[in-house]
Amino acid sequence: MKLKGYFYILTVLLLAIFGLVFYESLQVLSWKTGVVTALMIATLVYLILFYQKVVHPMQSISNGMDLLREQDFSSRLRSVGQHEADKVVAIFNKMMEQLKNERLRLREQNQFLDLLIKASPMGLVVLDFDHKITELNPAAFKIMGVNHLDEVKGKQLSELKETLQIDLTDIPMHETRTISLHDGTVYKCTLESFIDRGFPRPFYLIESLTDEVRRAEKKAYERVIRMIAHEVNNTTAGITSTLDTVQEELKILPETTDMREAMQVCIDRSFSMSEFITNFADVVKIPKAMLSPVNLNEQIKSLTRFMEVMCLKRNIKLTFTPDEALPLLQLDASLFEQVLLNIIKNSVESIEQDGEISITTNAQNLTLEIADTGKGISKEIESKLFNPFFSSKPMGQGLGLLFIREVLVQHDCRYSLRTYDDGLTRFVVMFEGR
């Protein structure tokens, strides 16, 4: 634009000078004046040609630079009528077409990537160069227990360890760790980075392994239990049968009293071993849940009357606060009653003597909560609670929580068991719209 303006100013000045000289030539006719006039005319013609050959092409190129600066890849330059300049214009227009197509392709790819990230069941947490949270996809919101991005945006993960459901701070760069939570869920977490403006920028990938791990665990322990139960039951049946026969034969001999008593101990021990392994086999044989509409409040009220006897003996106060707005839930009443019995029994054993167990239902969130004032659960034990056959009790078999887990999974319920900062241990069951 500046070049074109300068040219216009120069042209106007030359025309003014030409006009003055032409006027003087009319007043004073001389050959010198004629020469000057001819030179002026030649200069004017030269300027016109200069504009067409130089200024106009340069102006077109300048317009192209403006289009690039503004990233307007849809506009094109027009030919200027000169072979060399038009070649430059053609190359420029071709470049603009390629840039437009490239931008469109990148936009489509980014849009597809955004849709893929939003729909992915894998959680994605993106950090900035200072390791502060900038983005989360919907799966990460659910996994991390975050309701809105504003709750965590601009904060480091180390600042949110107590509020987020999963702690990612101990994962080294370019490594993968498996993390188990207090609700029995298992996640494969990876810390990687991508290049942004020439520098590495970190992000976390969180993949749920819960279903795969549970299927593998169940397949493994079902096979082992069946094999052990078969061998133990067959062996104990043969032993007890033989001992019973020998014991009957020895009754005619008075001096064999001590021997018969020892045999009876062996028989009782065999029955105990058979009962022990049967308890494990019963976990494998949990029937498929037969769902029907159930009034959970009424079921709990009936159950608390039954459990009050156990609680009174230990001076434990058992209270139930129902939300009368709780709708009917699709449950297997028999299996879910066993779940409630197991949870309350665990609370009683945790308290041992003198404490309180409170049961509440919530219609708005469709949740059931059983809280107790027991000894609590350490962070080390939290992640192992729902592992098959794990128990923190000295004589525990680890079957209670395993049974609870299998039944709640059949009901598509989410659940959580942990001790909170207020000292209460809460077992929370979320019914997911049931």
C-alpha beads as a LAMMPS data file, in Angstrom:
LAMMPS data file: protein, C-alpha beads

434 atoms
433 bonds

1 atom types
1 bond types

-500.0 500.0 xlo xhi
-500.0 500.0 ylo yhi
-500.0 500.0 zlo zhi

Masses

1 110.0

Atoms # bond

1 1 1 0.000 0.000 0.000
2 1 1 2.865 2.425 0.767
3 1 1 4.490 1.846 -2.632
4 1 1 1.241 2.549 -4.436
5 1 1 0.711 5.747 -2.431
6 1 1 4.193 6.997 -3.128
7 1 1 3.681 6.351 -6.825
8 1 1 0.427 8.316 -6.862
9 1 1 2.092 11.291 -5.121
10 1 1 5.013 11.231 -7.579
11 1 1 2.607 11.085 -10.534
12 1 1 0.604 14.049 -9.287
13 1 1 3.754 16.110 -8.779
14 1 1 5.013 15.294 -12.281
15 1 1 1.636 16.202 -13.790
16 1 1 1.715 19.517 -11.934
17 1 1 5.226 20.249 -13.162
18 1 1 4.228 19.165 -16.671
19 1 1 1.269 21.537 -16.550
20 1 1 3.440 24.468 -15.478
21 1 1 6.035 23.791 -18.141
22 1 1 3.349 23.396 -20.797
23 1 1 1.825 26.687 -19.726
24 1 1 5.211 28.403 -19.931
25 1 1 5.825 26.881 -23.340
26 1 1 2.636 28.491 -24.579
27 1 1 3.773 31.866 -23.267
28 1 1 7.342 31.669 -24.476
29 1 1 7.855 29.548 -27.523
30 1 1 11.402 28.258 -27.727
31 1 1 13.119 25.025 -28.653
32 1 1 14.342 24.532 -25.066
33 1 1 10.839 24.575 -23.784
34 1 1 9.820 22.031 -26.394
35 1 1 12.617 19.695 -25.347
36 1 1 11.588 19.921 -21.706
37 1 1 7.996 19.234 -22.632
38 1 1 8.997 16.158 -24.646
39 1 1 11.065 14.878 -21.722
40 1 1 8.124 15.374 -19.413
41 1 1 5.857 13.426 -21.727
42 1 1 8.427 10.638 -21.971
43 1 1 8.749 10.552 -18.169
44 1 1 4.996 10.297 -17.784
45 1 1 4.835 7.426 -20.259
46 1 1 7.685 5.720 -18.397
47 1 1 5.867 6.073 -15.091
48 1 1 2.745 4.496 -16.540
49 1 1 4.780 1.574 -17.829
50 1 1 6.650 1.379 -14.497
51 1 1 3.358 1.127 -12.660
52 1 1 2.108 -1.649 -14.903
53 1 1 5.363 -3.624 -14.837
54 1 1 6.564 -3.105 -11.257
55 1 1 4.165 -1.334 -8.933
56 1 1 1.035 -3.324 -9.793
57 1 1 2.744 -6.752 -9.400
58 1 1 4.378 -5.603 -6.177
59 1 1 1.017 -4.390 -4.930
60 1 1 -0.509 -7.790 -5.713
61 1 1 2.274 -9.566 -3.812
62 1 1 1.785 -7.181 -0.883
63 1 1 -1.916 -8.089 -0.827
64 1 1 -0.908 -11.751 -0.734
65 1 1 1.323 -11.111 2.291
66 1 1 -1.632 -9.471 4.025
67 1 1 -3.763 -12.548 3.336
68 1 1 -1.075 -14.803 4.821
69 1 1 -0.726 -12.547 7.848
70 1 1 -4.463 -12.692 8.451
71 1 1 -4.518 -16.447 7.687
72 1 1 -7.207 -15.942 5.077
73 1 1 -6.550 -19.007 2.936
74 1 1 -9.842 -18.772 1.038
75 1 1 -8.949 -15.643 -0.999
76 1 1 -6.866 -15.685 -4.190
77 1 1 -4.751 -13.173 -6.170
78 1 1 -5.759 -12.073 -9.674
79 1 1 -3.393 -12.169 -12.616
80 1 1 -1.649 -8.863 -13.443
81 1 1 -1.098 -9.475 -17.131
82 1 1 2.671 -10.104 -16.953
83 1 1 4.177 -13.489 -17.572
84 1 1 6.746 -13.529 -14.748
85 1 1 4.438 -11.899 -12.210
86 1 1 1.567 -14.194 -13.143
87 1 1 3.807 -17.221 -12.523
88 1 1 4.392 -15.925 -8.967
89 1 1 0.644 -15.320 -8.555
90 1 1 -0.142 -18.872 -9.772
91 1 1 2.363 -20.417 -7.314
92 1 1 0.977 -18.254 -4.527
93 1 1 -2.616 -19.290 -5.270
94 1 1 -1.591 -22.952 -5.364
95 1 1 0.142 -22.568 -2.001
96 1 1 -2.984 -20.916 -0.552
97 1 1 -5.120 -23.824 -1.821
98 1 1 -2.789 -26.337 -0.162
99 1 1 -2.808 -24.358 3.089
100 1 1 -6.603 -24.238 3.013
101 1 1 -6.861 -27.995 2.461
102 1 1 -4.286 -28.682 5.168
103 1 1 -6.115 -26.472 7.642
104 1 1 -9.406 -28.210 6.802
105 1 1 -7.796 -31.636 7.221
106 1 1 -6.294 -30.689 10.581
107 1 1 -9.602 -29.250 11.739
108 1 1 -11.408 -32.458 10.800
109 1 1 -8.737 -34.566 12.493
110 1 1 -8.906 -32.451 15.657
111 1 1 -12.686 -32.671 15.674
112 1 1 -12.522 -36.454 15.302
113 1 1 -9.888 -36.653 18.046
114 1 1 -12.040 -34.524 20.373
115 1 1 -15.051 -36.778 19.763
116 1 1 -12.892 -39.867 20.317
117 1 1 -11.494 -38.525 23.593
118 1 1 -14.948 -37.573 24.867
119 1 1 -16.436 -40.957 23.984
120 1 1 -13.467 -42.987 25.223
121 1 1 -13.960 -45.097 28.379
122 1 1 -10.306 -44.384 29.157
123 1 1 -9.706 -41.371 31.401
124 1 1 -7.454 -38.577 30.117
125 1 1 -5.901 -35.910 32.356
126 1 1 -3.863 -33.249 30.523
127 1 1 -1.361 -31.065 32.393
128 1 1 0.445 -27.873 31.405
129 1 1 4.196 -27.280 31.450
130 1 1 4.043 -26.618 35.218
131 1 1 2.220 -29.935 35.807
132 1 1 -1.067 -28.196 36.558
133 1 1 -4.358 -29.678 35.369
134 1 1 -5.798 -28.095 32.225
135 1 1 -8.229 -30.663 30.791
136 1 1 -10.157 -33.810 31.713
137 1 1 -12.362 -35.941 29.483
138 1 1 -15.772 -37.236 30.719
139 1 1 -14.321 -40.625 31.731
140 1 1 -11.660 -38.892 33.848
141 1 1 -14.353 -36.812 35.589
142 1 1 -16.088 -40.020 36.669
143 1 1 -12.912 -41.885 37.634
144 1 1 -11.430 -38.979 39.582
145 1 1 -14.725 -38.090 41.270
146 1 1 -14.776 -34.543 39.872
147 1 1 -18.025 -32.743 39.042
148 1 1 -16.649 -29.694 37.190
149 1 1 -13.318 -28.724 35.644
150 1 1 -13.159 -25.540 37.736
151 1 1 -12.695 -27.692 40.845
152 1 1 -9.270 -28.890 39.678
153 1 1 -8.147 -26.627 36.806
154 1 1 -4.888 -24.814 37.484
155 1 1 -4.010 -27.078 40.434
156 1 1 -1.323 -29.729 40.743
157 1 1 -2.286 -33.319 41.515
158 1 1 -0.284 -33.198 44.738
159 1 1 -2.629 -30.457 45.992
160 1 1 -5.683 -32.668 45.358
161 1 1 -4.520 -35.988 46.847
162 1 1 -7.128 -35.864 49.614
163 1 1 -10.043 -34.909 47.360
164 1 1 -9.532 -37.037 44.232
165 1 1 -10.579 -40.684 44.268
166 1 1 -7.344 -41.849 42.666
167 1 1 -3.774 -40.757 43.456
168 1 1 -1.542 -40.472 40.372
169 1 1 1.366 -38.588 41.938
170 1 1 3.643 -41.613 42.443
171 1 1 3.748 -42.640 38.767
172 1 1 7.117 -41.884 37.086
173 1 1 7.229 -40.428 33.571
174 1 1 6.791 -42.989 30.739
175 1 1 5.776 -45.740 33.179
176 1 1 2.565 -47.645 33.922
177 1 1 1.246 -48.577 37.352
178 1 1 -1.778 -50.613 38.484
179 1 1 -3.760 -48.909 41.242
180 1 1 -6.486 -50.542 43.353
181 1 1 -9.051 -48.366 45.140
182 1 1 -11.114 -48.775 48.298
183 1 1 -14.164 -49.795 46.258
184 1 1 -12.404 -52.760 44.659
185 1 1 -11.852 -51.058 41.296
186 1 1 -8.527 -51.535 39.536
187 1 1 -6.980 -49.037 37.108
188 1 1 -3.973 -49.137 34.812
189 1 1 -2.455 -45.644 34.925
190 1 1 0.191 -44.341 32.519
191 1 1 2.111 -41.055 32.534
192 1 1 3.274 -39.945 29.076
193 1 1 3.988 -36.666 27.275
194 1 1 3.406 -35.006 23.909
195 1 1 5.267 -32.149 22.204
196 1 1 3.562 -28.761 22.448
197 1 1 5.390 -25.745 20.943
198 1 1 8.656 -27.648 21.096
199 1 1 8.430 -28.757 24.731
200 1 1 7.150 -31.992 26.351
201 1 1 3.763 -31.659 28.036
202 1 1 2.577 -34.462 30.387
203 1 1 -0.736 -36.306 30.419
204 1 1 -2.211 -39.317 32.239
205 1 1 -4.139 -42.226 30.726
206 1 1 -6.397 -44.128 33.145
207 1 1 -7.807 -47.455 31.976
208 1 1 -10.231 -49.515 34.050
209 1 1 -9.127 -53.118 34.520
210 1 1 -11.777 -53.979 37.106
211 1 1 -13.959 -56.222 34.953
212 1 1 -11.010 -58.022 33.361
213 1 1 -9.289 -58.576 36.717
214 1 1 -12.473 -59.825 38.353
215 1 1 -13.199 -62.232 35.519
216 1 1 -9.647 -63.591 35.678
217 1 1 -9.760 -63.837 39.479
218 1 1 -13.126 -65.589 39.469
219 1 1 -12.080 -68.047 36.806
220 1 1 -8.920 -68.866 38.767
221 1 1 -10.443 -69.265 42.228
222 1 1 -13.497 -71.171 40.958
223 1 1 -11.243 -73.800 39.418
224 1 1 -9.036 -74.063 42.504
225 1 1 -11.980 -74.229 44.916
226 1 1 -13.780 -76.885 42.925
227 1 1 -10.636 -79.012 42.789
228 1 1 -9.884 -78.598 46.513
229 1 1 -13.514 -79.163 47.532
230 1 1 -13.687 -82.336 45.486
231 1 1 -10.505 -83.782 46.990
232 1 1 -11.243 -82.686 50.567
233 1 1 -14.857 -83.896 50.580
234 1 1 -13.947 -87.252 49.060
235 1 1 -11.088 -87.740 51.526
236 1 1 -13.024 -86.639 54.626
237 1 1 -16.016 -88.780 53.606
238 1 1 -13.793 -91.863 53.435
239 1 1 -12.034 -91.035 56.701
240 1 1 -15.220 -90.348 58.694
241 1 1 -16.898 -93.462 57.308
242 1 1 -13.923 -95.634 58.307
243 1 1 -13.640 -94.052 61.755
244 1 1 -17.370 -94.491 62.387
245 1 1 -17.100 -98.190 61.541
246 1 1 -14.030 -98.724 63.737
247 1 1 -15.624 -96.744 66.567
248 1 1 -18.711 -98.957 66.512
249 1 1 -16.584 -102.075 66.579
250 1 1 -14.545 -100.793 69.545
251 1 1 -17.613 -100.111 71.683
252 1 1 -17.620 -103.757 72.822
253 1 1 -14.165 -103.273 74.372
254 1 1 -14.341 -101.134 77.573
255 1 1 -10.631 -100.363 77.578
256 1 1 -10.921 -98.515 74.233
257 1 1 -12.794 -95.496 75.628
258 1 1 -9.841 -93.118 75.165
259 1 1 -9.260 -94.402 71.660
260 1 1 -12.926 -93.891 70.710
261 1 1 -12.841 -90.348 72.084
262 1 1 -9.772 -89.612 69.978
263 1 1 -11.562 -91.024 66.938
264 1 1 -14.551 -88.779 67.634
265 1 1 -12.229 -85.760 67.704
266 1 1 -10.882 -86.815 64.302
267 1 1 -14.429 -87.235 62.973
268 1 1 -15.451 -83.769 64.259
269 1 1 -12.312 -82.266 62.772
270 1 1 -13.072 -83.872 59.408
271 1 1 -16.587 -82.441 59.440
272 1 1 -15.155 -78.999 60.315
273 1 1 -12.725 -79.205 57.413
274 1 1 -15.538 -80.215 55.069
275 1 1 -17.678 -77.306 56.313
276 1 1 -14.719 -74.956 55.913
277 1 1 -14.198 -75.842 52.265
278 1 1 -17.959 -75.814 51.642
279 1 1 -18.027 -72.138 52.656
280 1 1 -15.568 -71.410 49.857
281 1 1 -17.573 -73.483 47.388
282 1 1 -20.742 -71.561 48.285
283 1 1 -19.102 -68.335 47.063
284 1 1 -18.549 -69.957 43.682
285 1 1 -22.164 -71.111 43.571
286 1 1 -23.782 -67.702 44.147
287 1 1 -27.031 -67.892 42.157
288 1 1 -27.826 -65.424 39.416
289 1 1 -29.725 -62.421 40.783
290 1 1 -33.463 -62.567 40.036
291 1 1 -34.479 -58.912 40.034
292 1 1 -37.867 -57.631 41.140
293 1 1 -39.193 -54.349 42.642
294 1 1 -38.139 -54.189 46.306
295 1 1 -38.883 -51.609 49.009
296 1 1 -35.361 -51.298 50.410
297 1 1 -36.499 -49.248 53.412
298 1 1 -38.891 -51.991 54.536
299 1 1 -36.270 -54.663 54.012
300 1 1 -33.773 -52.765 56.170
301 1 1 -36.362 -52.135 58.905
302 1 1 -37.090 -55.839 59.087
303 1 1 -33.407 -56.675 59.141
304 1 1 -32.501 -54.172 61.894
305 1 1 -35.017 -55.822 64.247
306 1 1 -33.223 -59.108 63.679
307 1 1 -29.738 -57.579 64.198
308 1 1 -30.659 -55.586 67.314
309 1 1 -30.251 -58.688 69.494
310 1 1 -26.585 -59.084 68.452
311 1 1 -25.966 -55.352 68.890
312 1 1 -27.571 -55.117 72.360
313 1 1 -25.270 -57.828 73.698
314 1 1 -22.283 -55.633 72.770
315 1 1 -23.887 -52.328 73.770
316 1 1 -23.957 -51.154 70.142
317 1 1 -26.654 -48.688 69.100
318 1 1 -28.201 -49.553 65.738
319 1 1 -30.198 -46.761 64.056
320 1 1 -31.921 -46.505 60.691
321 1 1 -32.848 -43.196 59.012
322 1 1 -34.890 -43.972 55.882
323 1 1 -35.633 -41.549 53.060
324 1 1 -39.315 -42.207 52.468
325 1 1 -39.021 -40.823 48.925
326 1 1 -36.750 -43.742 47.928
327 1 1 -38.411 -45.518 44.971
328 1 1 -38.726 -49.260 44.538
329 1 1 -35.423 -50.761 43.418
330 1 1 -34.810 -53.717 41.125
331 1 1 -33.111 -56.162 43.518
332 1 1 -32.855 -59.811 44.376
333 1 1 -34.364 -59.547 47.867
334 1 1 -32.774 -62.747 49.209
335 1 1 -29.229 -62.016 47.944
336 1 1 -29.367 -58.363 48.943
337 1 1 -30.520 -59.310 52.451
338 1 1 -27.404 -61.467 52.774
339 1 1 -25.310 -58.494 51.634
340 1 1 -26.851 -56.276 54.326
341 1 1 -26.327 -58.945 56.984
342 1 1 -22.661 -59.293 56.042
343 1 1 -22.052 -55.530 56.095
344 1 1 -23.733 -55.037 59.485
345 1 1 -21.970 -58.105 60.907
346 1 1 -18.596 -56.672 59.777
347 1 1 -19.461 -53.362 61.469
348 1 1 -20.359 -55.149 64.713
349 1 1 -17.090 -57.117 64.676
350 1 1 -15.133 -53.919 63.958
351 1 1 -16.698 -52.108 66.935
352 1 1 -16.496 -55.163 69.261
353 1 1 -18.023 -53.310 72.234
354 1 1 -19.728 -49.952 72.841
355 1 1 -20.350 -48.095 69.621
356 1 1 -22.892 -47.075 67.028
357 1 1 -24.015 -48.234 63.600
358 1 1 -26.166 -45.884 61.525
359 1 1 -27.975 -46.866 58.321
360 1 1 -29.360 -44.220 55.949
361 1 1 -30.944 -44.201 52.511
362 1 1 -30.930 -41.280 50.089
363 1 1 -33.569 -40.969 47.376
364 1 1 -31.888 -38.123 45.508
365 1 1 -28.608 -39.962 44.939
366 1 1 -30.094 -43.489 45.164
367 1 1 -27.584 -44.545 47.800
368 1 1 -27.464 -46.735 50.895
369 1 1 -24.908 -45.899 53.592
370 1 1 -23.913 -48.006 56.605
371 1 1 -21.556 -46.135 58.940
372 1 1 -19.916 -47.434 62.122
373 1 1 -17.621 -46.168 64.869
374 1 1 -15.320 -49.179 64.680
375 1 1 -11.536 -49.406 64.583
376 1 1 -11.369 -48.150 61.026
377 1 1 -9.481 -49.262 57.947
378 1 1 -5.895 -48.243 57.206
379 1 1 -4.831 -46.941 53.796
380 1 1 -2.709 -50.064 53.265
381 1 1 -5.696 -52.373 53.773
382 1 1 -8.190 -50.244 51.792
383 1 1 -6.889 -51.302 48.397
384 1 1 -6.939 -55.032 49.316
385 1 1 -10.396 -55.253 50.901
386 1 1 -12.273 -56.797 47.982
387 1 1 -9.459 -59.071 46.826
388 1 1 -10.484 -62.739 46.874
389 1 1 -9.952 -64.360 50.299
390 1 1 -8.201 -61.335 51.806
391 1 1 -9.127 -60.655 55.418
392 1 1 -7.725 -58.324 58.047
393 1 1 -9.145 -60.579 60.786
394 1 1 -6.755 -63.141 62.343
395 1 1 -9.170 -66.052 61.714
396 1 1 -10.987 -64.543 58.728
397 1 1 -11.433 -66.399 55.460
398 1 1 -12.074 -63.303 53.307
399 1 1 -15.402 -64.649 52.083
400 1 1 -17.777 -61.962 53.380
401 1 1 -16.555 -59.064 51.244
402 1 1 -16.023 -61.378 48.290
403 1 1 -19.680 -62.453 48.521
404 1 1 -20.759 -58.794 48.840
405 1 1 -18.691 -57.855 45.806
406 1 1 -20.108 -60.607 43.610
407 1 1 -23.727 -59.809 44.521
408 1 1 -23.344 -56.033 44.072
409 1 1 -21.656 -56.562 40.704
410 1 1 -24.648 -58.662 39.633
411 1 1 -26.881 -55.733 40.611
412 1 1 -24.704 -53.264 38.627
413 1 1 -24.121 -51.300 41.835
414 1 1 -21.091 -49.185 42.606
415 1 1 -19.787 -49.396 46.151
416 1 1 -17.182 -47.949 48.453
417 1 1 -15.723 -48.968 51.831
418 1 1 -13.324 -46.664 53.622
419 1 1 -12.644 -44.780 56.848
420 1 1 -13.105 -41.000 56.597
421 1 1 -11.458 -38.100 58.408
422 1 1 -14.334 -37.913 60.913
423 1 1 -13.387 -41.397 62.152
424 1 1 -16.449 -43.160 60.726
425 1 1 -16.113 -46.165 58.446
426 1 1 -18.745 -46.016 55.700
427 1 1 -19.948 -48.698 53.329
428 1 1 -21.784 -46.841 50.546
429 1 1 -23.828 -48.608 47.861
430 1 1 -24.845 -46.585 44.757
431 1 1 -27.711 -48.045 42.743
432 1 1 -27.044 -46.273 39.399
433 1 1 -30.616 -45.288 38.573
434 1 1 -32.213 -48.517 39.734

Bonds

1 1 1 2
2 1 2 3
3 1 3 4
4 1 4 5
5 1 5 6
6 1 6 7
7 1 7 8
8 1 8 9
9 1 9 10
10 1 10 11
11 1 11 12
12 1 12 13
13 1 13 14
14 1 14 15
15 1 15 16
16 1 16 17
17 1 17 18
18 1 18 19
19 1 19 20
20 1 20 21
21 1 21 22
22 1 22 23
23 1 23 24
24 1 24 25
25 1 25 26
26 1 26 27
27 1 27 28
28 1 28 29
29 1 29 30
30 1 30 31
31 1 31 32
32 1 32 33
33 1 33 34
34 1 34 35
35 1 35 36
36 1 36 37
37 1 37 38
38 1 38 39
39 1 39 40
40 1 40 41
41 1 41 42
42 1 42 43
43 1 43 44
44 1 44 45
45 1 45 46
46 1 46 47
47 1 47 48
48 1 48 49
49 1 49 50
50 1 50 51
51 1 51 52
52 1 52 53
53 1 53 54
54 1 54 55
55 1 55 56
56 1 56 57
57 1 57 58
58 1 58 59
59 1 59 60
60 1 60 61
61 1 61 62
62 1 62 63
63 1 63 64
64 1 64 65
65 1 65 66
66 1 66 67
67 1 67 68
68 1 68 69
69 1 69 70
70 1 70 71
71 1 71 72
72 1 72 73
73 1 73 74
74 1 74 75
75 1 75 76
76 1 76 77
77 1 77 78
78 1 78 79
79 1 79 80
80 1 80 81
81 1 81 82
82 1 82 83
83 1 83 84
84 1 84 85
85 1 85 86
86 1 86 87
87 1 87 88
88 1 88 89
89 1 89 90
90 1 90 91
91 1 91 92
92 1 92 93
93 1 93 94
94 1 94 95
95 1 95 96
96 1 96 97
97 1 97 98
98 1 98 99
99 1 99 100
100 1 100 101
101 1 101 102
102 1 102 103
103 1 103 104
104 1 104 105
105 1 105 106
106 1 106 107
107 1 107 108
108 1 108 109
109 1 109 110
110 1 110 111
111 1 111 112
112 1 112 113
113 1 113 114
114 1 114 115
115 1 115 116
116 1 116 117
117 1 117 118
118 1 118 119
119 1 119 120
120 1 120 121
121 1 121 122
122 1 122 123
123 1 123 124
124 1 124 125
125 1 125 126
126 1 126 127
127 1 127 128
128 1 128 129
129 1 129 130
130 1 130 131
131 1 131 132
132 1 132 133
133 1 133 134
134 1 134 135
135 1 135 136
136 1 136 137
137 1 137 138
138 1 138 139
139 1 139 140
140 1 140 141
141 1 141 142
142 1 142 143
143 1 143 144
144 1 144 145
145 1 145 146
146 1 146 147
147 1 147 148
148 1 148 149
149 1 149 150
150 1 150 151
151 1 151 152
152 1 152 153
153 1 153 154
154 1 154 155
155 1 155 156
156 1 156 157
157 1 157 158
158 1 158 159
159 1 159 160
160 1 160 161
161 1 161 162
162 1 162 163
163 1 163 164
164 1 164 165
165 1 165 166
166 1 166 167
167 1 167 168
168 1 168 169
169 1 169 170
170 1 170 171
171 1 171 172
172 1 172 173
173 1 173 174
174 1 174 175
175 1 175 176
176 1 176 177
177 1 177 178
178 1 178 179
179 1 179 180
180 1 180 181
181 1 181 182
182 1 182 183
183 1 183 184
184 1 184 185
185 1 185 186
186 1 186 187
187 1 187 188
188 1 188 189
189 1 189 190
190 1 190 191
191 1 191 192
192 1 192 193
193 1 193 194
194 1 194 195
195 1 195 196
196 1 196 197
197 1 197 198
198 1 198 199
199 1 199 200
200 1 200 201
201 1 201 202
202 1 202 203
203 1 203 204
204 1 204 205
205 1 205 206
206 1 206 207
207 1 207 208
208 1 208 209
209 1 209 210
210 1 210 211
211 1 211 212
212 1 212 213
213 1 213 214
214 1 214 215
215 1 215 216
216 1 216 217
217 1 217 218
218 1 218 219
219 1 219 220
220 1 220 221
221 1 221 222
222 1 222 223
223 1 223 224
224 1 224 225
225 1 225 226
226 1 226 227
227 1 227 228
228 1 228 229
229 1 229 230
230 1 230 231
231 1 231 232
232 1 232 233
233 1 233 234
234 1 234 235
235 1 235 236
236 1 236 237
237 1 237 238
238 1 238 239
239 1 239 240
240 1 240 241
241 1 241 242
242 1 242 243
243 1 243 244
244 1 244 245
245 1 245 246
246 1 246 247
247 1 247 248
248 1 248 249
249 1 249 250
250 1 250 251
251 1 251 252
252 1 252 253
253 1 253 254
254 1 254 255
255 1 255 256
256 1 256 257
257 1 257 258
258 1 258 259
259 1 259 260
260 1 260 261
261 1 261 262
262 1 262 263
263 1 263 264
264 1 264 265
265 1 265 266
266 1 266 267
267 1 267 268
268 1 268 269
269 1 269 270
270 1 270 271
271 1 271 272
272 1 272 273
273 1 273 274
274 1 274 275
275 1 275 276
276 1 276 277
277 1 277 278
278 1 278 279
279 1 279 280
280 1 280 281
281 1 281 282
282 1 282 283
283 1 283 284
284 1 284 285
285 1 285 286
286 1 286 287
287 1 287 288
288 1 288 289
289 1 289 290
290 1 290 291
291 1 291 292
292 1 292 293
293 1 293 294
294 1 294 295
295 1 295 296
296 1 296 297
297 1 297 298
298 1 298 299
299 1 299 300
300 1 300 301
301 1 301 302
302 1 302 303
303 1 303 304
304 1 304 305
305 1 305 306
306 1 306 307
307 1 307 308
308 1 308 309
309 1 309 310
310 1 310 311
311 1 311 312
312 1 312 313
313 1 313 314
314 1 314 315
315 1 315 316
316 1 316 317
317 1 317 318
318 1 318 319
319 1 319 320
320 1 320 321
321 1 321 322
322 1 322 323
323 1 323 324
324 1 324 325
325 1 325 326
326 1 326 327
327 1 327 328
328 1 328 329
329 1 329 330
330 1 330 331
331 1 331 332
332 1 332 333
333 1 333 334
334 1 334 335
335 1 335 336
336 1 336 337
337 1 337 338
338 1 338 339
339 1 339 340
340 1 340 341
341 1 341 342
342 1 342 343
343 1 343 344
344 1 344 345
345 1 345 346
346 1 346 347
347 1 347 348
348 1 348 349
349 1 349 350
350 1 350 351
351 1 351 352
352 1 352 353
353 1 353 354
354 1 354 355
355 1 355 356
356 1 356 357
357 1 357 358
358 1 358 359
359 1 359 360
360 1 360 361
361 1 361 362
362 1 362 363
363 1 363 364
364 1 364 365
365 1 365 366
366 1 366 367
367 1 367 368
368 1 368 369
369 1 369 370
370 1 370 371
371 1 371 372
372 1 372 373
373 1 373 374
374 1 374 375
375 1 375 376
376 1 376 377
377 1 377 378
378 1 378 379
379 1 379 380
380 1 380 381
381 1 381 382
382 1 382 383
383 1 383 384
384 1 384 385
385 1 385 386
386 1 386 387
387 1 387 388
388 1 388 389
389 1 389 390
390 1 390 391
391 1 391 392
392 1 392 393
393 1 393 394
394 1 394 395
395 1 395 396
396 1 396 397
397 1 397 398
398 1 398 399
399 1 399 400
400 1 400 401
401 1 401 402
402 1 402 403
403 1 403 404
404 1 404 405
405 1 405 406
406 1 406 407
407 1 407 408
408 1 408 409
409 1 409 410
410 1 410 411
411 1 411 412
412 1 412 413
413 1 413 414
414 1 414 415
415 1 415 416
416 1 416 417
417 1 417 418
418 1 418 419
419 1 419 420
420 1 420 421
421 1 421 422
422 1 422 423
423 1 423 424
424 1 424 425
425 1 425 426
426 1 426 427
427 1 427 428
428 1 428 429
429 1 429 430
430 1 430 431
431 1 431 432
432 1 432 433
433 1 433 434
